């Protein structure tokens, strides 16, 4: 081939197709120092493909340079203009909010550096120089997903605590510890400056520099860079290097532009083709709760000594595996030994800066959050040796990193969209900083606080040794479990300096009785794609306004009232933007705040649900209050007992209980049914609890005993949560024969069956099937359509139960309700209204999605089921156990759901309540 001519048989379009074919076959191509490099799976590089690569080499290199190089163009004139957050920054920002699973944590890092002594004025001057030098130290992060660099920032003052000569060393150390504890819990408000804090503590035993930095503005490598530059400027203020050639803003905008390249499209197609097959997070033994009242982390630290780390690097190199890959494989092996399933996904945080350095010299001087996320599928099944598994993991990681332009955050969003929000939680993390450390300024203490993370394993080399830190979220795992895991992990790393473990199929020694020795639970949740709903058109002008907002934000031509926001392509950031748009559109006519809107949208992400909320009186700017009526049932001394109505909306079920109770008694019931019937059933329990909380705040005291029967137990729990949040004291929360029905009921005849039971009629005498036959039928229907009893579904069954429902369907609802009225001796008009209230309450119970309750709960458990609908479920304790973060007390009481509050059983319940 003559120099300067095109390769024979290939044009540029065919080269793009050739590269795509190679990648599909498992052959990764990249440029290294002007040469074409590749990594291929076994048997993938056939002689024909090898020949094609040789023939098209020059065009392939040109294509790779044009399509995969991140082109960063300095834009000094726009330096202080707003710009978007990266995917990593977005994850950190949204993780601050506790409406997302295991959120509620502001992702920041705390470091502490000990010196013989420090001159505070010199430290402050050096830090002010860094603020001027690094744009992101002057950055402000806004809740709507934008960030901006301030042209100038106020002079930063570093507080100094001088303890020298003030007392014993133990007291000084305790004060340093208190400062450390306070700064590790720091949450920096979005929209404000600064997003860092420095303090100095001087003691007789040395000086401590405390540094807390929000990772929104700087990744760990950047923080280490700042420490090193601070040390140099402290020692010699004249050593300030020239400013970086590009800014973090330039980098972010280049990332955005890269999404328009063919390489990004190929990477996206690769990941999207795998999403439906992705295993989810490791199934580790957990306490089964999201979080307590405060998010806290603690750090476990270990060191692999210099000699052992060097030996491990040598043994890994002999097997073609890098040191980082070896440590990652050992971490995966450790997690796998405790996971109920050997196949799972780990989240990897990777510094994007090394990928940029060869093309953009000077990028290593820029402060910012360059972190990118990758999802790594792991299989720890001991069918092959550890060496083989480690090599396979290394191959998979190399393949994944070649497709890094479609980020792990984007993969998580797609997982969430296709398989539900729970599928997007990837809380077991590996952070690799091997080879990236600056040894000049080593912290003596540190702690990270990442949101939606259970364990973050951080590894880095320092002075020839391997430093290992695990930042662990408290309240997730049983006591001692993570300590056992960490011990096994570090021991295994030490053993890998020898040859034997590499050749073993199951090389780890784990403590006896570890949970992974048990078989997988049959009820392990799986995240399956959700069925698409039948599209419904907006029903009024309010819904049409909302659908226009959604369509504009999501860039879709049409949105129906019942489509899920996340299924339409929305994500956590967009839901914040949507809440902002709704607030701007309706704030003059409604009492709205953005965070409350976000909470409602996360739980019920449809136009219909949001419109229903906006229609409610509590959301409008008038003084009208939704359904409520507080009745004083008895006077007396002490903390009042508050009774919450059941699904009937009345206090009638308590009529035999009230005379047997002591002390003051208050009761909530629905005095005006029409406003209650206007509420969205999905939010009825919460709306009613909001209203009741406001009434109780007007009471003279701020301490209450809450009691709820049936649906009242759910409302009482919501009411308790609201009282606690506003500073009141819930002395006790007691629920009586209460639980959430575990499926949705849209069959009107079945709801009427439950109403007949509640009203005191015998359903069988009215033509309904026998309770046992109906329960078995419901189980069969739910097996065919999990989670829902569809409208009219029972009357279509070709069974005796189906024929009975079909016969009843031949009567009008008015006639059926008249039969119930006659059976219980009530007026038909009153029964019709009572039924509408019951129907609203029943739908509210089946659609209610409670959040965990932070306090103690007492369940008075009746015999039999807890619902007027037969469910074949005899125990409500499992529901309340999943809800209660405190202590759940279960007390068995006589009687079934309908008789437990009647004489003589009411006296037994009264004794329990009076004792409380």
N, C-alpha and C positions, 0 to 999 in steps of 0.2 A: 504494500500500500504506500502511495506517495505521500510524503509529509504534507499536511495542509488540506488533504482531501477527506471527504466523508467516508466512513466505513462502507464497504460494499454490502448491499442487501439491507441496510438499515437507514431509516430517516428518523427524525426527532420523535414523531408520534409513535413509531414502532419501538423506539427505545423506552418510552414511558410504559408501553404495554409489556415490554420485556422485563422491566424492573418490577412491575406489578405481578407478573407471572412468577418471578423469582421469589418475591415476598410471600406469595400465596403458597409456594412450595416449601417455605421455611428457610429461605436463603436470605440473610440480611446483608445489605451492601452499604459501605460507607467509604469516605475518603480519609486517608491518613497520610499527611505529609506529601500530598500530591499523588499517592498511589491508591489504587482501588483495592479495598480489603473486603473480605466476606466471611460470614460465619454460616455454616450449613448444617442442617440436621443430617443424620446418617442416611445415605443413599439418595439424598435430595439432589446433589450436584452430579447429574449424569454427564457423560461425555458430550452429549449434544448441548447441554446448558453451559458447560465449561467452554466449549468452542464459541458459543454465542457471546459469552462474556468477554472472551479475548478479542473477538472481532469488533465489538461495540464499545470497547473500554473507554476510548476518548469521549465519545458522546455520553456514555453513562456518567463519567466524572463531571462533565459539564452540566448534565441534568441534575446531579446531586448537589452541585454547588449552587445552582439557580433555585432549586426547589426546597432545599432543607436548611440553608443558611439563614439565620436570624439576622436580618439587616437592620441594624440600629442606626438611626440617623439623628444626630444631635439637633435639638430644636431650642436653642437658648432663648429666643424671643417668646416662646410659649411656656417657659419654665414654671411659671406660677399659675398657669391655667389648671382648672380641675381635670382629673383623668380617672379612668375606671380602676377598680380594684382587680387584682389578679384572682384566679380561682382559689388559691391558698388563702389570701386575705379574706375573701368572702366567707370561706369556711370558718375562719377564726371569728369574724364579726358576728355571723349568725349563731355560732356556738355559744355566744354570751347569753342567749335567751333560753329559759328553761322550758319553753313550749316544745322544743325539739329534744328528742330522747337523749338523756345524759348530757344535756347542754348546761346552761347556767354557769359556765366557767369562762372568764376572760383569759385568753391564751397569752400568758406572759411568762418571762423567765426571771428568776432572781439569782444573782451571783454575789458572792462576797469574797473580797480579796484582802488578805491580811498583810500588813507591812510593819516594819519595825517602828516607823512613825510616818506621819504625813503632815505636810504643811497645807492646811485647808485652802488658803488663798491661791496657792499654785495649782491645786487640783481644780478649783473653780475656774481659774483663768484658762486652763487647758481644756476643760469641758466646754466653756463658751466658744473657744476656737473650733472645737468639733461641731458645735451647733451651727456655726457659720459655714463650715466646710461641707457638711453633709445635709443635703436637702431633707432627707426623711426624718432627721431630728427636729425639723420644723413643720412636719406634716400634721394635718388635721384630717381625721377619718370621719366621714358623715354616714348616718344610718341608712341613707338611700343608696349606698354602694359607690360613692365617689370619694376621692381624696384630693387634697390640694396642699401645696407647699407654700408656707408663708414667706413673703420676701424677707421679712425680718422677724425676729422673736425677742421678747423682753429678756433682759439679762437674767440668767438663771442663777438662783441662790441655792447653794448646797448647805442644808442644816448641819450643824456640828454639835455633837454631844461630847463634852470633855469630862471624863470620869477620873482623870488622873488624880491620885491622892485623896479620893473621896471615900474609900472604904475597902473592905476585904476584896480579894480577887474573885471570890465566888459571887459576890453581889454584882460586881462589874460584869462578869460573864453572864449573869442572869439578865441584866439590862440589855446586853448585846443580843441575847437570845430572844428577848421580847421584841426588839426592833426587827430582827430577822423574821419572827412569826408574823408581825404586822405587815411587813413588806411582801412576804410571799403570798398574802391574801389580797393584794392590791387589785382593784378593778378600775381602769381608767375610763372615764365617760367618753362615749363617741361624740364627735363634734367639738372637742375641746383640746387645748394644748396645755402642757406637754403630755406625751404618752410614755414618759419615763420618769424615774425618780432616783436621785443620788443622795446618800447621806454619809456622813463620816462620824465614827465613834472612836475617840481616843481613850485608851485605858493604860494602866500601868504595865500591861502585858503586850502592848502593841496597838496599832491603829487599824481600824476596819473600814474598808470602803464598801458600802452597800449599794448595789445597782439593781434596779427593777426596770425592765423594758417590756412594753407590750409588743408581742411578735407581729402585730399588724404593721409595724414600721421597720422591723429588722429581724432577720432570721438569726439563728445561733452563730453562724459564721460571721455575720455582720457584727454581732455583739462582741465576738472575740476580736474582730478587727478594731472595733472601738476601744476595747481594753488595751490592745497593743499600741494604738496611736496615742491614747491617753497617757500611757506609761512613757512613751518617747517625748511627748510634749511636756510632761511633768519634769522629766530629767533635763530637757533642753528645749525651751519654748521657741527657739529659732529653727527647729527642725521640721516645721510644717511643710509637707510635700505639696506639689502643685495639685490643683483641683482635678478630680476625675474627668476624663474626656467626654463621658456621657453621664446622663442622670438616670435614676430609677424610672422616672416618667418616660424617658426615651425607650427604655427597655420594655415597659408595659405596653406602650403603643405599638412597638415592633411585634410583641406577642400577638396583639389583636390582628395586625396585618397578616401574620403568618397563617391565620385561619382561612385565608383566601387562597392558599397554595394547594397544588395537587397532592403534596406530601401529607398535608393535614387531612385531606379527604380520604386518602388511602389508610391513614392511621385510624380515622374514625370508623371506616367500614370494617377494619380488622376487629376493633373492640366491640362494635355493635353486633357483629356476627357471633360473639362469644357470650354476650350478656345473659341470655336465657339459660346458659349452661353453667354459669358461675356458681360455685359453692359459696355459701354465706360465711359469716364470721365463725370463729371457733366456738364450739358449744362447751364452754368452760363452766365448772360449778360456780354459780353465783347465788347471791341472797335473794334474787328474784325481784328486787325493787329498783326503781330508777335512781332516786337520790333522796337524801334527807334534806333538812332545812338549809344546809350550807355545803357547798362543794369544797372538798379538801383533798389534797394529794400529800403523799409522803414519798421520800426517795430512799431506795435501797442501793447501796454502792459496793462495788467490788473491783479488784485489780488483778489482772493476769500478769505476773512479774515479767521483767524484761527477758529472762532466759526462756521462760515457757512461751511467751509470745513469739520470740524468734523461732523457736522450734516448731510452733504451730504454723507459722508462715512457710517454713521449709517443707513440712509434710503436706500442706495444701498445694504448694507449687508442684510437687512431684505428681500430683493428680490432676493438674491443669485447672485448679480452682484458686481464685484469689483469696487473700485473707478475709476481705469483707464478705465474700460469698460463703466462706466457711462459717464465719460467725453467724450469718443469717441462717444458714442451714441448721446450725446447732440450736438457734432460737426457735426455728420452726419445729424442730424435733422435740424441743421442750414443751412447746404449746401443744403439739400433737399428743404428747403423753398424757396430758390432762383433758384434752378435748374428747367429747363423746364420739366424734366422728373423725377419722384420720384426714379427710379432705376438707379444706377450709381456705379462706382468703385472709391474707395479711395486708395491712396498709403500710406502705413504705414512704417515708418522707425523704426526698432526695434533693440535694442542693443543685439547682440548675446552673449555677455559676461556672462549674468546671466545663460544662458542655459549650459555654460561650467563649471561654478564654482564648482558645486558639484563633478564633476569628475576630474577637474584640478585645485586644489587649487594653488593660486599664479597667475592665469591668470588675476585676478583683478588688478595686479600690472603692467601689460604690456600696453604700449602705442601703439595704432594703430587704424585703422578704422575697428571696428568689426560690423559696421552697416549692417544689412540685410534688405531687402525690402519685404513687403508682400502686395498683392492686395486683398482688402476686398470688396466684393460685398455688396451693401447696398440697402435696399428697405424702403423708408420712406412713402409709401402709408398709409394714415391714416385710414386703415380698422380695425386696432386693437389699443389697448391702447399703450401709450409710454412704459409702463412697459413691455408689451409683445414684442414690437419691440426691446427694449434694451436687453431683455433676449435672443431673437432670434439672435441678433447681437453677443452677448457674446458666444452663442453656436457655431455660424459660425466661429468666431475668434478662439475659442479653437480648432475646427476641422482643420482649416487652419494651425495653428501653429504646430499641430501634424505632418504636412506634409511640414515642413519648409526646408527640405534639397534640394528640388527643389525650387530655389529662385524666388522672384518676378521679378527680372531682367530677368531670364530665361523665365518666363511666358510672359513678355513684348516682348522679342525677338520673341517668337512664335506667339503672337498676331500680331506683325508687319509682320511676314512672311506670315501669313494666311490672314490677313485682311487689310494690307496696313500700311504704316508708320504712318499715322495719328492716327490709332487705338492704337499705342504704347505710345501716349502722355498721361500721368497720372499726371496732374499738381497740383492736390489738395491733400495735404499731411498732415498726422497727425504724430507727433513725441512725443512719450510717454517716459518721464523720471521720472515718479512718483516712489518714493522709491529709486532713484539712486543718490540722491544729497549728496554732502559733504558741510555742512553748514559753514565750517571754513572760506572760502574765497569767499564771494558773490560779483560778479561783479555789478557795478553800472550802466553799460551801455553795450549793446550787439547788434549785428546784424549778421544774416546769409545771404548768397547769393547763394542759391542752383540753379543749372541749370535746365531748363525745368520744373520749378515750378512756379505756380501763387500764391498760398497761402501755407505756411507751418505753421501749428498750433503746437506750442511746449508747453507742459505742464509739470510742475514739482512741487514737494512740497518743501517748504523752510520755516523752522522755524515754522512749524505747519500750514502754509497757502498754498494755491495753486497759483503758479505763471503761468500766461498765456501770451505767446508771439506769435504774428502772424507776420511772415516776409512775406511781400507782394511785388510782382514784380510790379513796376510802369509801366504805359502805357498799362495795360491789361484791367482794369475795368473802368467804368465810375466814375467820381469824386463822392465821398461820399458813394458809394455802399458798399465797404468793411468796412467802419466805421459803417454803419448800421448793417451789418452782425455781426461784433464783439460785438456791443452793445447788439444785440438780444442774441448772444451766452452767454455772461457773465451774462446777466439778467436771462436767462433760468437756468444756473447753480445755481444761487442764489435761484431761485424758486424751484429747485429740492430738497432743504433742507426740503420742506414741502411734505405732502402726496398727495395733490390734483393733481398736474401735472402728476404724474405717472399713474393715472387712466383715464386721458383724451386721446381722440384719436388725437386731434390736439392742443397740449398744448402751442404752441408758439404764442406770439403776435408779428407780424411783421409790419413794416411801411406800410402805405396805398400805393397802387399802385405798390407793388413789382412785378418784372417781372414774377414770377412764377404764378401769377394770370392769366396770358395770356395763351391761348391754345398753345400747341406745334406747332412750325412752320412746315409747310408741306415740306419745303425744307431742313429740318435738315439732315445733311449728315450722312449716315450710311456707315460703313466699311464692305464691303462684301468680301469674298474670291475672289481673282482674278483668271480668267480662265488660265489654263496652255497653253502657246504658243506652236505652232507646232515647233518642234526642227529643226534648220537649221545647217548644217555642216559649218565649217570654209571655207572661200572662197579663202584665200591665205596664204602664209607662215607667215605673220604678225599675222593674226587671229589664226593660229595654235599655234604660240608661246604664245599668250595670253591665249588661252584655256588651254594650259598645265599649265601655272601659276595658273589659277583659279582652275583647277582640283586638283593640288597639295595642294594648300592652303585649299580648302574645303574638301579635302580627298574624292573626288568623282572619279569614273572611267572615267567619260565622262562629258563634258560640251559643250553645243551647243552655237552658236554665239549669239542667241537672248534670252537666258535664263536670267532672272532677278537674280542678285547676291544675293539679300535678299531672294528671293524665294528658292534659292538653299541652304539656311541655313546660309548665311553670316550675319554679324551684323556690328555694328558701329566700333568695334575694328578691325575686320577682313578686313574691307574696308581700314583702315589705313595701315594694313600690306600689303594688295594688292598694294596699292599705292607705298609703299616702294619697293616691289618686281619689279613693273613696272619701277620705277625710276632706280633701280640698273641694270635692264636688258637693258634699252634704253637710259640712260643718256649720253652716248658718242655720240649718233646720234641725240638726241632730246633735246630741251630746256624745261626741266620739273622741277617742284617743287612739293613736296609731297602734300601740302595743296591744290594747284590748281587741282591736279589729284583727290584728295578726293572730291572736289566740283563737278567735272564733273561726277565722279562715282556715287555720291549720287543722282544726277539729272537724269543720264542716265546709269543705272547699268547693261549694257550688253557688251559683247565682241565686238559686231558689232559697237556700239557707240564709245567705246574707240579706236578701230582700226581706225575708221573714223577720230577721232581727231588726232591720231598719224600720219596719212597720210597727214594731212593738212600742208601747208608750214609754218604756224605760230608755229607749234609744233616742226619743224625740226631746226637743229642748223645752217642752212644756213642763209644768209641775205635776202632771198627772202621773200616778204611780200604778203599776200593774197590780194584778190580782192580790188582794191581801185582806185579812180580817183577823185581828188579834183579840181574843176573848179572855177575860180574867175569870177563870173557873173556880178558883179558891184563893182566899187570903191566908196569910200566916207569916211566920218568921223564917229567915234563912234564904238560901239560894233558890230561886224559882225553878220549877220543872216546866219545860216547854214541850207540849205535845204537838206533833205535826200530823196533819190529816193524811189519810190513805188515799187510794185511787178514787174513792167516791167524792173527795173534796170536803168531807165532813169529819167531825170528831165523834160520830156515832159509835165507831168500834170501841171507844174508850169509856163508854157510859158506865160500865160496871167497874172500871178501874179507878176512875177519878175519886169516888167516895172513900176508897181504901188508901189513898195516898196522903201523906202528911206534907205540911208546908205550903207555900204559895204555888199555884199552878196557873200557867198561861197556856192558851191553845190557839193554833193557827188553823183556819178553815177558809174555804173559798166562799165568799159571800155574794159574789157577782160572777155568774158562770160565763157571761158573754165575753168579757175581756180575756178570761182564761182560755176560752175556745179559740181565740184569735192567735194565741201563741204558737210558734213553730214547735211541734212536738219534740224535735231533736234538741231544743234548748229550753224546754219548759221547766225542767227541774232546776236548772241554773237560774232562769229568770225569776221563778218563784222564790228561790233562796235569796237572790239579790233583794227582792222586795221585803222579805221577812227580816233580813239582817238590818235593813234601814229602820224598821219598826222597833226592833230590839234595842237599837242604839238610842232610841228615845226613852227607854225604860230607865229608872233611877240607878239601877246597879249595872255592873259589867261582868257578872259571873252567872253562868247558866248550866243547868242539866238539860240536855236535849234528848228527846225520846221520839222515835218514829216507828210506826207499824206499817208493814207492806211498803208501798211506794213512799210513805212518810220516812222510812229509814234512809232512802236515797236522798230525799230533800234535806233531812236532818244532817246528813254528812256534808252536803254542799253548804248548808247554813253554818255548820261548825267551821268549815274551812274559811268562810268569809268573816266570821266573827274573830277568829284567830288572827287573820291578816290585818284586821283593823284594831288590834290591841285588846280585845275582850278575852275573857277566860272561859273556856268550855270545861267545866268541872268533870263532866262525864258525857259520853255519847252512847246511848243504848238503842239498838235496833231490834225490833220484834218481828219474827217471821218475815224477814225481808231479804230480797235478793233481786238482781237484775235478770230478767228472762233472757236466756242465752241465744235467742234467735228473734228475728223480726216477724211480726204477724200482720199480713195485709188482708187476710180472709175475714170478711165482715161477719160471717156466720160463726166463726170460731171466737171472735171478740164478743159476740152476743152470748155465746156459751159461757164465757168467763163472767160476763155481767150477770147472767142468771144465777150463777153460783154465788156471786157477791151479794146479790139482792136477797138471797135466801130461798130461791126457788130450786126445785129438783130438775135439772136439765133433762134427765131421761124421761120424766113425765111429760116434758114439753116436746118430745120427739127427737131429742139429741141421742147419740149413741152412748153406750156404757163407757164409763171413765177409763177402764183398762183397755178396751178395744180402741178408744180414741188415742190413748197414749201410744200404743203400738203403731197405730197408723201414722201419727205425727213423726215417730222415729223413722219410719220408712220414707215419708215424704222428705224429711230433712236429709236423709242419706242421698236422695236423688237431687235435691236442690239445697245444698248446705247454707244454713244461716237465714233462711226465709221460708215462710209459709205463704205462698202467693195467693192473690185474690181469686176466689172461686176454685182453687185447686182441689179442695176436699170433695166438692160436689161432682167432680169429674172422675173420681175413682170408681172403678167397677168392683166395689166391695160393699158389704153391708153398711159400713160407715159411710161410704160414698153415697149410697142410695138414700140413707137417712138425711144427709146434708142436701142432696138433690131434691128430696121431698120438701124440706124446709125452704129451699130456694124458690119453690113454687108459690110461696106466700110472700106478700109484701113485708118490708121491714116494720111498717106500722102495725100490721097484723101480728107479727111475731112478738113485738114489744108489748102489744096489748095482752097477749097470752101470759107474758111474764108479770104484767101488772095485775092481772086477775089472780095469778098464783100466789102473789105476796100481798094482795089486798091493797094496792096503791092505785091512784088515779093514772090513767094512761098518759095524760099530758106531763105529769111529774116524772113518770118513768122515762119518757122520751128525753127530757132534759137531763135526768140522771145518767141515762145511757151515753149521751153526748159527752158529759164530763168524764165518765168512766173510759170511754173510747179515747179521748184526748190523753188521759192519764196513762192508759195502757200503752198507747203508741209512744208516749214519752219514756216509759220504762224500757221498752224494747229497743229504743234508739239512743238511750242515754249511754255516754261513754265517760265514766268517772275517772278523774285523776286520783293518784294515790293520796290517802289522808295521812297527815303527819303525826297524829296523836293515837291514843288508845281507843278501842271500840269494844263494847260488850254486845254479844249476839245472844239473844234469848231465842233458842232454836226449838221450834215446835216439832211435832211428829208429822211425817208425811211431807208433801211438797209445799213450796212457799208461794205458789201461784194459783190463781183460779183456772189456769190452763194446765192440764196434766202434762208433766214433763219427764216423768220417770227419773227425776232427780230428787233424792231424799235429803240432801245435805247442802245447806247454803253456806257452810263455813268456808268452803274453797273460794267462793267469790269474795267474801269479806277478808279472808287471809291475803288474797292478792291485792286488796285495796289498802289494808292497814299497814302503815309503816311502823306504828308503835306496837303495843301488846294487844292481841286479840284474845278476849275471854269468851268462851262459849259455854253457855248454861242451858241445859235441856229443860224444857218446861212441858207440862201436860197439855193435851189438846192438839188439834190440828190447826191449819191456818185460819179456819173459820170459827173455831171454838176456843182458841187459847186465851182470848180476852173476855170470855163469858164466864159467869159463875159455874163451878167454884174455882176455875183456873185463874181468874183475875186476881184473887187474893194471893195466890202464889207469886204472880208477877209483882204485885204491889209490895210484898215482903222484900223481894230483890231490890226494887227501886228505892224503897225507904231505907234499906241498908246502905245503899250508895249515898 
